[in-house]
């Protein structure tokens, strides 16, 4: 098993060139399965974790997230990026303290959003968002600086899909110390290319959490460095679970179990 410092170095190197997919498990088992398939890094999903605990996205406490990070990071030999939501703090100092704890828990990277919470419809004013990201950067640097910090602008998934404003914010986050930039919700090749070119040479993460005609090769050609899927894998798992549970409840049938994974295949992936 690589050391944490080795995983962090690997994660930083992945952002130097090429394009890689960083799928999002929701527990140690799903993380180990993704590792067995050859993925070079994984990332937590706030939604997937919340649903596994029976609550809505955003209802998980900082302590629960930190314990989750420690568990998943220890379970795999590949880097773990953390969906750290809004940094579990409204003030820059609170964000900095939360980031310090996340680094200590075993993260190889983490992202900070510019929206106050999962149900919020407005973004922090830009100066506040920048101050919060600067605090995250300072906390990472104080811990050795090896963590990849991702600055996220949430407008496209918060009812404000303004590409010019998104780019303005991402450029400000890059200047504030973000190593990677991310605007969940941009979907078209034109939007993605505009973001990639605007923040170059810093790498860009693109979320593909819905059916898309864009392939990994397409995104690489657009200059995307990193691809994540958010809660989509968790939703896929829940989709299969719901379908089969409804078959039993409504039809009294168990035929759908023919599509289930074999226990032996799961155990093989986890070893």
Buried (B, 14 or more C-beta within 10 A) or exposed (E): EEEBEEBBBBBBEBBEEEBBBBBBBBBBBBBBBBBBEEBBBBBBBBBBBBBBBEEEBBBBEBEBBBEBBBBBBBBBEBBBBBBBBBBBBBEBBBBBBBBBBBBEBBBBBBBBBBBBEBEBEEBBEBEBBBBBBBBBBBBBEEBEEBBBBBBBBBBBBBEBBEBEBBBBBBBBBBBBBBBBBBBBBBBEBEBBBBBBEBBEEBBBBBBBBEEEEBEEEBBBEBBBBBBBBBBBBBBEBBEEEEEBEEBEEEEEEEEBEEEEEEEEEBEEBBE
